[in-house]
């Protein structure tokens, strides 16, 4: 069958067990030796063929025993219980990395995630304010996370960290934050004051839809 046409533009957040600044984004090794946490995105505008994805919220918990490029990862997706069957099929098609070129986000995850846990369908309280560097995810009896601005330890003022990845495969620019995350689902963790970042994203069948310059024009952070 021919590849499906799809697009997602929205907001993305990640929480992981690394210290602030996550060395993995600079090709380093994870701070704790493992990589565990949660990621999520909110679709502001999106479709898969004729199926509208606007407003969908998608979260996943994950665990990798080493840096993620070594693989052997676990992942458990979490979707709103109001999602339609057509939307669910569309989201899982996108997440599968099927028909996507090597080196694009979901194709990479299809290679490094070897253990797929049953998805959770639940009420999902989830919001991201990229410019304010704040986000939260609340999934009853499963996951509770939040991001807030990093504070200067001397002045207690907000401390801004902007990660720029001209050749990134998840995002081009992300605001750094401090994360607090607790999961009691299949993949359990309790993270306090660890790394978080959030970004505006635009993904399609060939990966990030825009280069760094165009992304800055469409999603200015200042």
C-alpha positions as a printed Julia matrix, in Angstrom:
222×3 Matrix{Float64}:
   0.0    0.0    0.0
   1.23   3.55  -0.68
   2.48   5.64   2.21
  -0.14   7.78   3.91
  -0.03  11.55   3.89
   0.08  12.98   7.4
   1.12  16.07   9.31
   1.4   17.06  12.97
   2.1   20.59  14.16
   1.92  21.32  17.85
   3.77  21.32  21.16
   6.11  18.7   22.59
   7.48  18.04  26.09
   9.9   15.49  27.5
  10.94  14.39  30.98
  13.92  12.15  31.64
  16.1   10.86  34.44
  19.12  12.94  33.4
  20.29  16.02  35.28
  19.28  19.41  33.9
  20.58  19.87  30.37
  20.43  16.15  29.44
  23.87  15.2   28.04
  22.21  12.82  25.57
  21.23  15.85  23.45
  24.96  16.61  23.12
  25.78  13.0   22.19
  26.83  12.2   25.76
  25.82   9.34  28.01
  22.77   9.57  30.31
  23.54  10.97  33.75
  22.23   7.92  35.61
  23.38   5.37  33.04
  19.75   4.62  32.17
  17.16   6.7   30.31
  13.66   6.66  31.77
  10.78   9.12  31.81
   7.92  10.39  29.67
   7.29  12.3   26.46
   4.15  13.83  25.06
   2.74  16.09  22.39
  -0.4   18.08  21.76
  -1.6   18.29  18.16
  -2.64  21.87  17.38
  -3.15  21.07  13.69
  -2.86  17.64  12.17
  -4.26  14.97   9.91
  -3.57  11.5    8.56
  -5.12  11.29   5.13
  -8.7   12.48   5.74
  -8.66  11.85   9.5
  -8.42  15.06  11.53
  -6.04  14.94  14.48
  -6.49  18.51  15.79
  -6.58  18.65  19.57
  -5.31  15.12  20.21
  -3.01  14.58  23.19
  -0.49  11.74  23.13
   1.82  10.68  25.97
   4.21   7.76  26.43
   6.33   6.49  29.3
   9.64   4.87  28.41
  12.65   3.06  29.83
  16.02   2.28  28.25
  18.65   0.33  30.24
  21.45   2.38  28.6
  21.64   5.36  26.24
  18.7    5.15  23.84
  20.83   4.41  20.76
  21.66   1.0   22.29
  17.98   0.04  21.99
  16.21  -2.59  24.11
  13.72   0.11  25.08
  10.29  -0.19  26.68
   7.4    2.14  25.87
   3.79   2.46  26.97
   1.55   4.92  25.09
  -1.25   6.84  26.81
  -4.18   8.24  24.81
  -7.34  10.11  25.73
 -10.33   7.85  26.21
 -12.33  10.12  23.87
 -10.18   9.27  20.85
 -12.06   7.72  17.92
 -11.05   4.41  16.37
 -10.03   6.23  13.17
  -7.84   8.68  15.1
  -6.3    5.86  17.13
  -5.42   3.93  13.97
  -3.92   7.09  12.48
  -1.82   7.88  15.56
  -0.5    4.33  15.81
   0.36   4.37  12.1
   2.41   7.53  12.66
   4.03   6.26  15.87
   4.98   2.98  14.17
   7.44   4.74  11.84
   5.95   2.8    8.94
   6.81   4.23   5.5
   9.11   6.84   7.1
  12.75   7.32   6.03
  15.64   6.07   8.13
  16.76   8.7   10.63
  13.38  10.33  11.19
  11.89  10.49  14.67
   9.29   7.75  14.68
  11.39   5.48  12.45
  14.22   5.73  14.98
  11.9    4.85  17.85
  10.58   1.88  15.88
  14.13   0.5   15.87
  15.2    1.25  19.45
  11.95   0.29  21.22
  11.81  -3.5   21.49
   9.19  -3.91  24.2
   5.73  -2.46  23.57
   3.37  -2.29  26.54
  -0.39  -2.2   26.15
  -1.67   1.35  25.6
  -3.61   3.13  28.32
  -6.87   4.86  27.37
  -7.76   7.34  30.07
  -8.8   10.84  30.97
  -5.78  13.01  30.17
  -5.17  16.42  31.73
  -2.29  17.75  29.64
  -1.09  21.21  28.68
   2.16  22.81  27.49
   3.12  26.5   27.56
   6.44  26.51  25.71
   7.28  30.19  26.2
   6.47  30.09  29.92
   8.44  26.83  30.25
   5.54  25.17  32.05
   3.72  21.91  31.37
   1.77  19.24  33.19
   0.37  15.78  32.54
  -2.07  14.07  34.87
  -3.31  10.56  34.1
  -5.43   9.06  36.92
  -3.79   6.09  38.65
  -0.89   6.11  36.19
   1.19   9.26  35.65
   1.65  12.7   37.16
   4.29  15.09  35.82
   5.02  18.79  35.66
   7.63  21.15  34.26
   8.52  24.56  35.61
  11.21  27.15  34.87
  14.73  26.49  36.15
  15.58  28.8   39.07
  18.89  30.56  39.68
  20.14  29.15  43.03
  21.48  32.56  44.1
  18.79  35.02  42.98
  15.86  32.58  42.68
  15.07  34.24  39.35
  14.12  32.23  36.29
  17.11  30.85  34.39
  16.57  30.26  30.69
  18.34  27.49  28.73
  17.65  27.17  25.02
  18.84  24.02  23.22
  19.4   24.52  19.48
  19.82  21.48  17.22
  20.1   22.58  13.57
  20.12  18.92  12.5
  17.74  17.7   15.17
  15.3   14.87  14.51
  12.77  15.59  17.3
  12.94  19.4   17.38
  15.18  22.26  16.28
  14.93  24.41  19.4
  13.67  23.6   22.88
  13.2   25.53  26.09
  14.86  23.9   29.1
  12.93  23.33  32.31
  13.07  21.32  35.51
  10.85  18.27  35.64
   9.01  16.3   38.3
   7.49  13.01  37.18
   6.01   9.96  38.87
   4.68   6.89  37.07
   2.91   3.94  38.67
   2.02   2.24  35.39
   3.93  -0.59  33.75
   7.07   1.57  33.64
   7.57   2.98  37.11
   9.75   5.96  38.04
   9.88   8.89  40.44
  11.88  11.86  39.16
  12.4   15.01  41.18
  14.18  18.03  39.73
  15.45  16.25  36.64
  15.66  17.32  33.0
  12.68  18.55  31.03
  12.38  20.44  27.79
   9.59  21.59  25.52
   9.32  22.78  21.95
   7.06  23.69  19.08
   7.24  20.87  16.55
   6.15  20.14  13.0
   6.47  16.54  11.81
   5.55  14.81   8.58
   6.33  11.58   6.69
   9.88  12.81   6.01
  10.65  13.96   9.55
  10.82  17.58  10.68
   8.88  19.62   8.13
  10.94  22.81   8.37
  14.62  23.66   8.73
  15.87  25.72  11.68
  15.43  29.09   9.96
  11.87  28.39   8.82
  10.99  26.88  12.18
  12.11  30.07  13.94
   9.9   32.13  11.64
   6.85  29.95  12.23
   7.36  29.32  15.95
   9.26  32.28  17.45
  10.33  31.77  21.04
  11.17  35.4   21.81
